[in-house]
């Protein structure tokens, strides 16, 4: 089951039928993709991703087992995409406090309201509104203590060249 896909669809308040129609797919085929019983081609993944406002790489990242992905999983780097409403549409390597299936479709404030999440949302909002790259050090209170991250953020564009959200890459620098 692609719980993350279902959560994004629900967060956008769309039915499976509406997604299928907008993606030019049969409802049956879309349901099979959402349930994980069928895998989309890259073109279909891109179409669904454009309808829902996330990166098509979300369909394929978990299946990749190359050295780069292994290195990333063992790092303290978090990569994420949010839509224009600052709701997570994709996340890779979140802190153990956050289950990626719960994070999708939610904003940082909905997950944990604190000064760190407020600063992160402001950074993302500025990136989306001004269409510019930014970087900032942000500290978050987590279950194992405060963690400081160096956060890089830049606009995320759809296939028409319009800003559809923001992508962040955050490196835990607490040990430095």
KOLDOPA-46363 format. One record per residue (C-alpha): residue number from 1; x, y, z. Coordinates in Angstrom, 1 decimal, always signed. Example, Ala and Ser with C-alpha at 12.3 -4.5 7.8 and 13.67 -1.06 7.14 Angstrom:
<pts>
resi/east/north/up
1/+12.3/-4.5/+7.8
2/+13.7/-1.1/+7.1
</pts>
This chain:
<pts>
resi/east/north/up
1/+0.0/+0.0/+0.0
2/+1.3/+3.4/-0.9
3/+0.0/+5.1/+2.2
4/+1.9/+8.2/+1.4
5/+0.1/+8.6/-1.9
6/-3.3/+8.1/-0.3
7/-2.4/+10.7/+2.4
8/-1.4/+13.3/-0.2
9/-4.6/+12.7/-2.2
10/-6.7/+13.1/+1.0
11/-4.8/+16.2/+2.1
12/-5.8/+17.7/-1.3
13/-9.4/+16.6/-0.7
14/-9.5/+14.7/-4.0
15/-11.1/+11.3/-4.7
16/-9.4/+8.5/-6.6
17/-11.8/+9.2/-9.5
18/-10.8/+12.8/-9.6
19/-7.1/+12.0/-9.7
20/-7.6/+9.3/-12.3
21/-9.5/+11.8/-14.5
22/-7.0/+14.6/-14.2
23/-4.1/+12.1/-14.9
24/-6.0/+10.6/-17.9
25/-6.0/+7.1/-16.3
26/-8.8/+4.7/-15.5
27/-9.9/+4.7/-11.9
28/-9.0/+1.0/-11.6
29/-5.5/+1.6/-12.8
30/-5.0/+4.5/-10.4
31/-6.4/+2.5/-7.5
32/-3.9/-0.3/-8.3
33/-1.1/+2.2/-8.2
34/-2.3/+3.7/-4.9
35/-2.6/+0.2/-3.4
36/+0.9/-0.7/-4.6
37/-0.3/-3.7/-6.7
38/+0.9/-1.9/-9.9
39/+3.9/+0.3/-10.5
40/+3.5/+3.3/-12.8
41/+5.9/+4.0/-15.7
42/+7.9/+7.2/-15.2
43/+5.5/+9.1/-17.5
44/+2.5/+8.1/-15.5
45/+4.3/+8.8/-12.2
46/+5.1/+12.2/-13.5
47/+1.5/+12.9/-14.5
48/+0.1/+11.8/-11.1
49/+2.9/+13.8/-9.3
50/+1.9/+16.9/-11.3
51/-1.8/+16.5/-10.4
52/-1.0/+16.1/-6.7
53/+2.0/+18.5/-6.6
54/+5.0/+16.3/-5.6
55/+8.1/+14.8/-7.2
56/+7.6/+11.7/-9.3
57/+10.8/+10.4/-7.7
58/+8.7/+9.5/-4.6
59/+7.4/+6.4/-6.6
60/+11.0/+5.1/-7.1
61/+13.2/+6.2/-4.3
62/+12.4/+3.3/-1.9
63/+13.2/+0.8/-4.6
64/+16.7/+2.1/-5.3
65/+19.5/+0.4/-3.5
66/+22.6/+1.9/-5.0
67/+25.5/+3.3/-3.0
68/+24.3/+6.9/-3.1
69/+21.0/+6.0/-1.5
70/+22.8/+3.8/+1.1
71/+25.1/+6.7/+1.9
72/+22.2/+9.1/+2.2
73/+20.2/+6.8/+4.5
74/+23.3/+6.5/+6.8
75/+23.8/+10.3/+6.8
76/+22.0/+12.8/+8.9
77/+20.6/+14.6/+5.8
78/+16.9/+15.0/+5.3
79/+15.5/+15.8/+1.9
80/+11.9/+17.0/+1.5
81/+9.4/+18.5/-0.8
82/+6.4/+20.6/+0.2
83/+3.6/+22.1/-1.9
84/+2.6/+25.7/-2.0
85/+0.5/+25.2/+1.2
86/+3.7/+24.0/+2.9
87/+2.3/+20.4/+3.2
88/+4.9/+17.6/+2.8
89/+4.5/+15.8/-0.5
90/+7.8/+13.7/-0.2
91/+10.4/+13.2/+2.5
92/+13.6/+11.1/+2.6
93/+15.5/+10.2/+5.7
94/+13.4/+12.0/+8.4
95/+14.5/+12.1/+12.0
96/+13.3/+9.0/+13.9
97/+10.6/+11.2/+15.6
98/+8.8/+11.4/+12.3
99/+7.2/+8.5/+10.4
100/+7.3/+9.6/+6.7
101/+3.8/+8.2/+6.2
102/+2.4/+10.5/+8.9
103/+4.4/+13.5/+7.8
104/+3.0/+13.5/+4.2
105/+0.1/+15.9/+3.7
106/+0.9/+17.8/+6.9
107/+2.7/+21.1/+7.6
108/+5.6/+21.4/+10.1
109/+3.3/+23.2/+12.6
110/+0.7/+20.3/+12.4
111/+3.5/+17.9/+13.3
112/+5.1/+19.8/+16.1
113/+4.6/+23.5/+17.0
114/+7.8/+25.0/+18.2
115/+10.2/+27.8/+17.3
116/+12.1/+25.6/+14.9
117/+9.1/+24.5/+12.9
118/+7.9/+28.1/+12.8
119/+11.3/+29.3/+11.4
120/+11.3/+26.4/+8.9
121/+7.9/+27.3/+7.6
122/+8.8/+31.0/+7.3
123/+11.9/+30.0/+5.3
124/+9.8/+27.8/+2.9
125/+7.2/+30.5/+2.6
126/+9.8/+33.1/+1.5
127/+11.4/+30.7/-0.9
128/+8.0/+30.0/-2.6
129/+6.8/+33.6/-2.6
130/+10.1/+35.2/-3.8
131/+11.3/+32.3/-6.0
132/+14.7/+32.3/-4.5
133/+17.2/+29.9/-2.8
134/+17.9/+30.5/+0.9
135/+19.9/+28.8/+3.6
136/+19.6/+29.1/+7.4
137/+20.6/+27.3/+10.6
138/+17.4/+26.2/+12.5
139/+17.3/+24.4/+15.8
140/+14.5/+21.9/+16.7
141/+13.6/+20.3/+20.0
142/+13.4/+16.6/+19.4
143/+13.0/+13.5/+21.6
144/+16.7/+13.1/+22.0
145/+17.5/+16.7/+22.6
146/+17.9/+19.9/+20.6
147/+19.1/+19.3/+17.0
148/+20.5/+22.1/+14.8
149/+20.2/+21.8/+11.1
150/+21.7/+23.7/+8.3
151/+18.7/+24.0/+5.9
152/+19.1/+24.7/+2.2
153/+15.8/+25.6/+0.5
154/+14.9/+26.4/-3.1
155/+11.7/+26.6/-5.2
156/+10.3/+23.4/-6.7
157/+8.9/+23.8/-10.3
158/+6.3/+21.9/-12.1
159/+6.6/+20.9/-15.8
160/+5.2/+24.3/-16.9
161/+8.0/+26.2/-15.1
162/+5.6/+27.4/-12.3
163/+6.6/+27.3/-8.7
164/+4.7/+24.3/-7.2
165/+6.4/+24.2/-3.8
166/+9.8/+24.0/-2.2
167/+12.5/+21.5/-1.8
168/+14.7/+21.4/+1.3
169/+18.0/+19.6/+2.1
170/+18.7/+19.7/+5.9
171/+22.0/+18.5/+7.4
172/+22.1/+17.9/+11.2
173/+25.1/+19.9/+12.5
174/+24.4/+19.3/+16.2
175/+27.7/+17.4/+16.7
176/+29.8/+20.2/+15.2
</pts>
